[in-house]
């Protein structure tokens, strides 16, 4: 159903929302689809799943203040933990092997984000477009593992969408 992301020459992907009441978010380019992000419709745990060609990723808010996201695979093995820093536009994703990747909001006025690594430099840029069903993911040319692209994209969108839903629920 979904293709594996294996082409280093692709520089842009799109995240497209399908549906209004129970939306699904499809990651793809002009030719292939690489995965789908869905949410549990009514849940205090804010569960999300990304379906990929290789399997499934699960996202779950954790911690007393809901400032961590646990990412697991289909066998409940921990892939990593994203810690959202309080009063900051920065989050740190620590993979199970100890590698740290940083997600930063790069614009105060627009929904622009960037993934970066100390080892590989800039990895991805994400542009969330207001009032649009399609958002853009720009892949920086580097030597980072290709399987990080769908993982980091779905993790960032899970965080963005969850925070938007929490803000809407609180009336902010």
C-alpha positions in Angstrom: 0.0 0.0 0.0 2.8 2.5 0.9 6.2 2.7 -0.7 9.4 2.7 1.3 11.2 6.0 1.3 14.5 5.1 -0.4 15.3 7.9 -2.9 17.9 10.4 -1.7 17.1 12.7 -4.8 13.7 13.6 -3.5 13.8 17.1 -2.0 10.2 17.8 -1.2 7.3 15.8 0.2 3.7 16.8 1.0 1.5 16.0 4.0 -2.1 16.1 2.8 -5.1 16.0 5.0 -8.0 13.8 3.9 -11.4 14.1 5.6 -12.8 16.6 8.2 -14.4 14.6 11.0 -11.8 11.8 11.2 -8.9 13.2 9.2 -6.0 11.2 7.9 -2.7 12.7 6.9 -0.9 11.1 3.9 2.8 11.7 3.4 3.9 11.5 -0.3 5.3 13.1 -3.3 3.8 13.5 -6.8 4.2 9.8 -7.5 4.2 7.7 -4.3 2.6 7.7 -0.8 5.0 6.8 2.0 2.7 6.6 5.0 -0.4 7.7 6.8 -0.9 9.4 10.2 -4.2 8.8 12.1 -5.4 9.7 15.5 -7.7 8.0 18.0 -10.8 10.1 17.7 -11.8 10.5 21.4 -8.9 9.9 23.8 -7.4 11.6 26.8 -4.1 9.9 25.9 -3.9 11.6 22.5 -2.8 8.4 20.7 -1.6 8.6 17.1 -0.4 6.0 14.6 1.7 6.2 11.5 1.3 3.4 9.0 4.4 2.9 6.9 5.6 0.3 4.3 7.8 -1.3 7.0 5.2 -1.3 9.9 3.5 0.9 12.3 4.7 3.7 14.6 2.7 4.7 17.7 2.8 8.1 19.3 1.6 8.8 22.8 1.8 11.8 25.1 3.4 11.0 28.4 4.4 12.7 31.6 2.4 14.7 34.2 2.4 17.8 32.0 2.2 15.9 28.8 5.6 17.2 27.8 6.9 14.0 26.3 6.0 11.9 23.4 6.8 8.2 23.4 7.4 6.7 20.0 7.2 2.9 19.7 7.1 0.5 16.8 4.5 -2.2 16.1 6.0 -4.6 18.7 5.9 -1.8 21.4 9.7 -1.5 21.3 10.8 2.1 22.2 12.1 4.0 19.2 12.6 7.3 21.0 11.3 10.0 23.3 10.6 13.6 22.3 10.8 16.0 25.2 9.1 19.4 24.7 10.9 22.1 26.5 8.7 24.4 28.6 8.5 28.0 27.4 10.6 27.3 24.4 10.2 26.6 20.7 12.6 23.7 20.9 12.0 19.9 21.4 14.7 17.2 21.7 14.1 13.7 20.3 16.3 11.1 21.8 16.5 7.8 19.9 16.9 4.5 21.7 20.6 4.5 20.7 21.1 7.9 22.4 21.2 10.0 19.2 19.7 13.4 19.8 17.7 15.3 17.1 16.3 18.8 17.7 13.0 20.2 16.4 12.9 24.0 16.4 10.1 26.4 15.5 11.9 28.9 13.2 9.3 31.6 12.8 7.2 33.3 15.4 4.5 34.4 13.0 4.3 31.3 10.7 4.2 27.6 11.4 7.7 26.8 10.2 9.8 24.1 11.8 13.3 22.6 11.3 14.8 19.2 12.3 18.5 19.3 12.9 21.3 17.1 14.3 24.7 17.9 15.7 26.1 15.0 13.5 24.3 15.7 10.2 23.3 19.3 10.4 19.9 20.4 9.0 17.6 17.4 8.2 14.1 18.7 7.3 12.2 21.9 7.0 8.4 21.8 7.6 6.0 24.5 6.4 2.5 24.2 7.8 0.2 26.3 5.6 -2.8 28.0 7.2 -6.2 27.2 5.7 -4.7 24.5 3.4 -5.1 20.8 3.2 -1.5 20.4 2.0 1.7 21.1 4.0 5.2 20.9 2.7 8.3 19.0 3.9 11.6 20.0 2.5 14.4 17.4 2.8 17.9 18.8 3.2 20.7 17.0 1.3 22.8 15.3 3.9 24.1 11.8 4.9 21.5 11.1 7.6 19.7 7.7 7.4 16.8 7.8 5.0 14.5 6.0 7.3 14.6 9.1 9.6 12.6 11.2 7.0 9.2 9.5 7.6 9.8 9.1 11.3 10.7 12.7 11.9 8.0 14.0 9.6 5.2 12.0 11.3 6.6 12.9 14.8 6.6 16.6 14.0 3.1 16.5 12.6 1.8 14.5 15.5 3.2 17.2 17.9 1.9 20.1 15.8 -1.6 18.6 15.4 -1.8 17.5 19.0 -0.8 21.0 20.2 -3.3 22.6 17.9 -6.1 20.3 19.3 -5.1 21.1 22.9 -5.2 24.8 22.2 -8.6 24.6 20.5 -9.9 22.5 23.4 -8.7 25.0 26.0 -10.2 27.9 24.0 -6.8 29.6 23.5 
